[in-house]
Amino acid sequence: YNTNLRFLYKQILNLSINEKAFRLGSTYDLEYANLDNADFNPAINYAFIRKHGNELIVVVVNFDDNRSVVKINIPPDLFSFFRISDGMVCSGQDLFTGNKAEYAISSSVPFNITVAGRGVRAIKLLLQ
């Protein structure tokens, strides 16, 4: 019985209930835009974005045992798909830790994030 894994699954289930972007939002898979990215290993990393209203949630999963510093290419198509501006700087919050920071989301600069081994990050961005 792994209490850490149970706690993580409990957090994920609560997010799926409480976050409108997960319940009602549109999804954009980031895998295809990062197949040739040296800073993103599709064998151990997975990333997607959910959007609902003025909220965007960037989700990054690391299936490796070791911590991973991931730089995710955001394709220009994402901005037209979600009808948002390219190059925005947004207030963001890590939905697992509650930590707040400013994040840039741009097709010209990768989205940088560190993910613990066998971990997941979900960053909620408030679009302006």
N, C-alpha and C positions, 0 to 999 in steps of 0.2 A: 504494500500500500504506500503510494507516494503522495505525501501531503502537499508538496510543492506543486505537483502536477494537478492535483484536485483543486488547489487554490487558483491556479491559472485558468483551468476550465470554468470555474465558478465566475471569475472575472470576465471571461469571454462571453459566457452565457448572459451575464448581467448587461454587458455592453450591447449584445444583440437585442435585448429587450428595451433598454433605456435610450439608445442612440438612434434617432430617426434615420440617419444616413445608412445605418445597417438594416433597419427594418423596411424603409420605404425608398431608399436612394437608388441611384444608378451606379453601375460598376464599370470601371475601366481597368483592364488587365495590363500591367506594365512589363510582362515577361518578354513579349516580342521585341520591344524597343531596347532590350538589354541583352540580347543573345550574344552580341559581339563585344560586350562591355567587360573590360578587364577588372573592373571594380565591382562586378555583380556576377556571381556564379549561379546560374540557373539550376545547377545540380543540388545546391544547398540553400539558395535564397529564393524567396517568392515575394512578389510585391503587387499590390493593386490599390486602387483609390475608389472610395465611395463618395457620392455627393448627394446632398438633399438640401434644398433651400440655399442658405448662405454658409453651409458647413461642408467642408471637404475633409475626409479622413484618409490619411496615407497609412497603409498597413504593410509592414515588412516582417517577414518570418525568416528565421535562421535555423535550418535543420541540422547544422553542424554542431559538434560538441564544443567548439571554440568560439569565442567572441568574434564577431564579424563587423568590419567597418565597410559599409555599403554606400556606393555612390550610384544613385538611380537616375538614368536618363529619362526625362519626361518628354514624350514626343509632342510636336506642335499640334497634332490631331486631338490630343486630350483637351486643349483649350477651346477648340471649336466644338467638340463633342459636348462639353459641359457649359459652353457659352460663358467662359470666364476669360479674364485678361491674362496674357502671358507676362511673366516677370513681376508678379505681385509679391509684396512682403506682407505676411499675415501674422496675427497673433495666434499662437498655437499652444496646445496643452497635450501632454502625454496622458492618454486615457488610463494607463496602468499605474503611473506614479503620481500624477497630478502636477508634475513640473511644467512650468510655463516658459515659453521662449518665443522669439520672433523667427519665422521661417520664410525663406524665399522659395517660390515655386515658379520655375522658368524652364523653357525648352533649351536655353543656351547654357545653363549652369546645372550640373547634377544636384539632386536632392541628397545631402549627406546625412547618414544616420548610423549609429552604432547599435548593434543588436547582440545581446548576450547569447552564449551557446544554448542551443535548444530553446531560443526565446522568440518573443514577438514584441513589436512596437506598434502602437496605433496613435498617430498624431492627428488631433483634430485641429483644423485650421479654420479660422473665422474669416470669410471673404468679405472684403469691403466694398 
